[in-house]
C-alpha cells in the first residue's frame, strides 16, 4: 500500500546531492552522482527530477525506486545481454563495472507519442515522416502504436540529446557498424521483453532508452538504468483503448503528467526560472513511482526507517 503520509514526511528529506569524496572522483549527472573507483563505479541515484534538460523538482523515494526497478530488470534481462551491475549495497546505490559507454542512447518507441522536443509525436506533427529509416504514413494519430517498435537514437549529452541517424553514428565513429547492429538488435529484444512483462502486470511499455558500454576485452554490457519511470513511459493497459478512441491522453504511471504541467505553465526549455512544482504533483509522482515498482516487481515497497538518506548510505558504504 502506498503511504502518502510517509511521502509527505519525506518532502524535506529528499536526496538532492552527495559528497562522498572518499569514494573517488565524482561526476554529477542530471539525476545520478557517480564516483570512480578505478575498475568500478559507485552510482548513487538521487531524488532529482529531470526533464527538458534541467532539474524540475525533488521527488521523495525516487532514487530508491529507480535503483530497485533497474535491479529487477537487470536480473530479468540478463539472459539477453550481460549488464554492469555488481551489487546494490543500499536502496539508492549500485556498484557497477566500469566500461567505456557508447555516446549514443538507443531510444526504442512502440507508440507515436510524447511532448518533448525529441519525441516522435512532436517530430511527426512538424512533418517528419522518416524516423531513422522507418517511413511513417500521413494521417496517424497521437498515441497509436507503430506496426513494430522503432529505434530513434540520440547523442548522449548532459545538455541536450539530439537525434542522430545510424549512418551518421557510424560515419562519426561513435560506434562501429558491428557494434551498432548488435546493440540495435539487443535493444529491440530488451524492449520486447519489457513490453511482455509490463503487459502481464496490466501496463503498456510505451517507449524507453537503453545505454551500452564495452569492457576492455570487447564485451558489450547493458549499463545505466533499465525500464525505470525515468527512462521509460508506461500506460495503464485497461483504459488505453477507450482513451485513444476518445482522443484523450492515456492513463500513465510515469512522469509525463509533470512534463505536461510545466508545458502548460511555462516554457521549460527557455524560461530562466521555472515555477515550483506543486506539492500535490510531487506527492502524486512519488506515489506513481512507488506504484510502478510494486506493480512490476510484485514486491511491497520498503519505506526506509531512517529519514536521513545520507546517514544511511554512509553506514552502508
C-alpha atoms as one frame of an Amber mdcrd trajectory, in Angstrom:
protein
   0.000   0.000   0.000   1.293   3.455  -0.912   1.819   5.577   2.200   1.156
   9.181   1.176   1.776  10.390   4.725   5.248   8.882   4.600   5.820  10.601
   1.261   4.722  13.922   2.733   7.109  13.458   5.649   9.986  12.833   3.256
   9.481  16.028   1.218  12.107  17.915   3.224  14.492  14.955   3.291  14.854
  14.257  -0.427  18.302  13.265  -1.647  19.383  16.085  -3.964  23.160  15.628
  -3.854  26.031  13.720  -2.265  29.631  14.402  -1.258  31.430  11.119  -0.577
  34.952  12.199  -1.525  36.399   9.013  -0.045  34.753   7.045  -2.855  36.813
   8.664  -5.609  36.402  11.314  -8.278  32.813  12.499  -8.541  30.794  13.026
 -11.715  27.417  14.748 -11.381  24.752  13.889 -13.958  21.157  15.018 -14.285
  19.944  12.514 -11.707  22.934  10.439 -10.592  26.135  11.126  -8.702  28.846
   8.723  -9.882  32.118   8.008  -8.102  35.073   6.459  -9.936  36.884   3.697
  -8.023  39.141   2.583 -10.860  37.655  -0.580 -12.327  34.318   0.019 -10.591
  31.847   2.866 -10.287  29.594   3.744  -7.370  26.345   5.122  -8.801  24.089
   6.976  -6.369  20.637   7.739  -7.722  19.263  10.932  -6.190  15.701  12.197
  -5.980  16.359  14.919  -8.558  13.616  15.040 -11.202  14.966  15.891 -14.640
  13.108  16.776 -17.832  13.542  19.334 -20.593  17.312  19.125 -19.953  17.018
  20.590 -16.456  16.060  19.655 -12.902  12.388  20.352 -12.178  11.925  19.137
  -8.601  12.941  16.602  -5.968  10.662  13.571  -5.664  10.584  11.563  -2.409
  11.925   7.999  -2.769  12.518   8.424  -6.483  16.177   7.397  -6.254  15.285
   4.232  -4.377  12.612   3.317  -6.922  14.934   3.857  -9.887  17.699   1.794
  -8.317  15.461  -1.094  -7.326  13.467  -1.127 -10.571  16.734  -1.235 -12.514
  17.958  -4.059 -10.298  14.786  -6.018 -11.092  15.137  -5.501 -14.839  18.871
  -6.218 -14.902  18.066  -9.577 -13.313  15.182 -10.259 -15.728  17.110  -9.415
 -18.909  20.491 -10.975 -18.128  19.717 -13.867 -20.480  19.528 -11.365 -23.357
  22.701  -9.430 -22.532  25.109  -9.187 -19.603  24.964  -5.962 -17.578  27.270
  -3.869 -15.451  25.606  -4.475 -12.065  27.814  -5.938  -9.332  25.944  -5.166
  -6.109  23.269  -2.968  -4.507  24.592  -2.184  -1.000  21.948   0.484  -0.361
  18.494   1.209  -1.830  19.953   4.233  -3.659  23.336   2.772  -4.606  24.650
   0.452  -7.301  28.222  -0.823  -7.577  28.899  -1.464 -11.257  31.650  -2.496
 -13.623  33.426   0.424 -15.237  33.387   0.349 -19.019  33.540   2.689 -21.981
  29.964   3.820 -22.588  28.930   4.421 -26.183  27.944   8.105 -26.640  24.600
   7.019 -28.108  21.261   6.405 -26.442  19.094   3.724 -28.033  15.584   5.152
 -27.840  13.009   2.467 -28.663   9.451   3.570 -29.322   6.353   1.414 -29.521
   3.861   4.264 -29.909   3.604   7.619 -31.671   3.618   9.782 -28.577   5.427
  12.324 -26.426   5.581  16.064 -25.686   9.288  16.908 -25.601  11.272  18.357
 -28.494  12.810  14.939 -29.254   9.556  12.972 -29.066   8.176  11.076 -32.041
   4.825  12.885 -31.938   6.466  16.334 -31.876   8.549  15.425 -34.934   5.568
  13.861 -36.715   3.435  16.951 -36.113   6.233  19.047 -37.622   6.048  16.989
 -40.817   8.834  14.462 -40.242   7.995  11.077 -41.740  11.340   9.251 -41.925
  12.342   8.065 -38.472  15.806   6.588 -38.787  14.816   4.514 -41.800  11.224
   3.806 -40.783   8.879   5.808 -43.003   5.507   6.656 -41.464   2.380   7.401
 -43.461   0.257  10.530 -43.171  -2.880  10.567 -41.050  -1.562   8.846 -37.931
  -2.948   9.957 -34.573  -1.219  10.649 -31.291  -0.625   7.651 -29.013  -1.365
   4.972 -31.605   1.040   2.020 -31.820   3.617   1.610 -34.556   3.338  -1.515
 -36.693   6.530  -2.587 -34.949   8.801  -0.787 -32.456  11.334   1.608 -33.968
  14.743   2.820 -32.812  15.385   6.568 -32.898  18.895   7.006 -31.475  20.107
  10.230 -29.895  23.504  11.544 -28.937  24.299  11.135 -25.251  24.726  14.547
 -23.654  24.361  16.270 -20.281  22.933  19.321 -22.038  20.580  18.334 -24.853
  20.236  14.976 -26.583  19.959  15.244 -30.359  18.509  12.764 -32.818  21.069
  11.074 -34.998  20.784   8.608 -37.884  22.554   5.228 -37.700  24.689   6.089
 -40.747  25.898   9.241 -39.028  26.698   7.308 -35.853  28.990   5.087 -37.891
  30.411   7.911 -40.038  31.267   9.946 -36.938  32.858   6.831 -35.441  30.658
   6.974 -32.370  30.229   3.222 -32.861  31.403   0.674 -35.373  28.828  -0.776
 -37.738  29.180  -4.144 -35.999  28.630  -2.684 -32.538  25.672  -0.613 -33.748
  23.944  -3.576 -35.352  24.484  -5.739 -32.286  23.229  -3.125 -29.817  20.246
  -2.223 -32.009  19.182  -5.870 -32.192  19.611  -6.275 -28.426  17.646  -3.076
 -27.758  14.660  -4.462 -29.655  14.892  -7.752 -27.743  15.008  -5.872 -24.444
  12.010  -3.793 -25.434  10.031  -6.878 -26.393  10.844  -8.442 -23.018   9.846
  -5.227 -21.281   6.535  -4.996 -23.127   5.739  -8.638 -22.411   6.345  -8.372
 -18.671   4.602  -5.000 -18.468   1.534  -6.440 -20.222   1.440  -9.292 -17.721
   1.069  -6.658 -14.991  -1.582  -4.569 -16.733   0.822  -1.994 -18.133   1.967
  -0.837 -21.561   5.662  -0.045 -22.006   5.358   2.876 -24.423   8.973   3.774
 -25.055  12.327   3.671 -23.331  16.033   4.210 -23.803  18.983   1.892 -23.378
  22.689   2.542 -22.982  25.529   0.139 -23.673  29.213   0.057 -22.817  32.233
  -2.023 -23.720  34.759  -3.656 -21.421  38.465  -3.745 -22.235  38.090  -7.309
 -23.551  35.421  -6.181 -26.041  32.403  -7.471 -24.127  29.363  -5.231 -24.573
  27.226  -4.663 -21.470  23.855  -3.113 -20.753  24.508  -0.116 -18.467  22.861
   2.812 -16.685  19.178   2.024 -15.947  16.507  -0.228 -17.415  12.754   0.321
 -17.853  12.535   2.816 -14.979   9.852   5.518 -14.826  12.636   7.986 -15.679
  13.909   6.237 -18.793  10.539   4.857 -19.882   6.883   5.692 -20.180   4.151
   3.355 -19.011   0.402   3.490 -19.618  -2.361   1.548 -17.903  -3.435  -1.127
 -20.366  -7.018  -1.404 -19.115  -8.106   2.096 -20.167  -5.809   2.668 -23.148
  -8.232   1.723 -25.960 -11.075   3.831 -24.556  -8.856   6.880 -24.107  -7.392
   6.520 -27.589 -10.850   6.298 -29.142 -11.965   9.426 -27.266  -8.845  11.414
 -28.135  -7.740  11.501 -24.500  -4.256  11.082 -23.087  -3.726   7.536 -21.767
  -3.661   6.961 -18.032   0.037   7.000 -17.283   2.224   5.809 -14.464   5.326
   7.858 -15.171   6.494  11.470 -15.130   4.612  12.533 -18.276   1.917  14.398
 -16.329   4.590  16.540 -14.644   6.085  17.321 -18.050   2.620  18.323 -19.264
   2.103  20.596 -16.246   5.313  22.503 -16.961   4.454  22.716 -20.659   1.133
  24.317 -19.701   2.535  26.782 -17.168   5.834  27.950 -18.679   8.390  27.420
 -21.420  10.569  24.789 -19.734  13.195  24.884 -22.474  13.794  28.640 -22.408
  12.494  30.281 -19.238  15.386  31.153 -16.931  13.333  30.421 -13.809  10.583
  27.817 -13.680   7.621  27.834 -11.305   7.972  25.377  -8.434   6.279  22.057
  -8.983   3.067  21.935  -6.906   3.387  19.799  -3.790   0.362  17.719  -4.745
   2.004  16.837  -8.077   5.276  15.932  -6.366   3.440  13.622  -3.953   1.442
  12.147  -6.823   4.577  11.473  -8.863   6.276   9.794  -5.910   3.156   7.657
  -5.459   3.208   6.649  -9.116   6.883   5.732  -8.973   6.215   3.518  -5.966
   3.122   2.086  -7.672   5.202   1.184 -10.709   7.809  -0.554  -8.543   5.164
  -2.607  -6.756   3.223  -3.396  -9.939   6.246  -4.554 -11.927   8.117  -6.416
  -9.201   5.190  -7.759  -7.195   7.022  -6.627  -4.054   5.895  -4.204  -1.365
   7.943  -1.001  -1.351  10.107  -0.815   1.759   9.973   2.686   3.231  13.288
   3.442   4.955  13.219   3.555   8.748  15.852   6.317   8.675  14.556   9.539
   7.112  18.119  10.778   6.538  19.296   9.017   3.387  22.850  10.389   3.612
  23.361   8.870   7.079  22.009   5.544   5.894  24.232   5.467   2.815  27.294
   6.360   4.888  26.686   3.330   7.085  26.336   1.078   4.032  29.283   2.478
   2.102
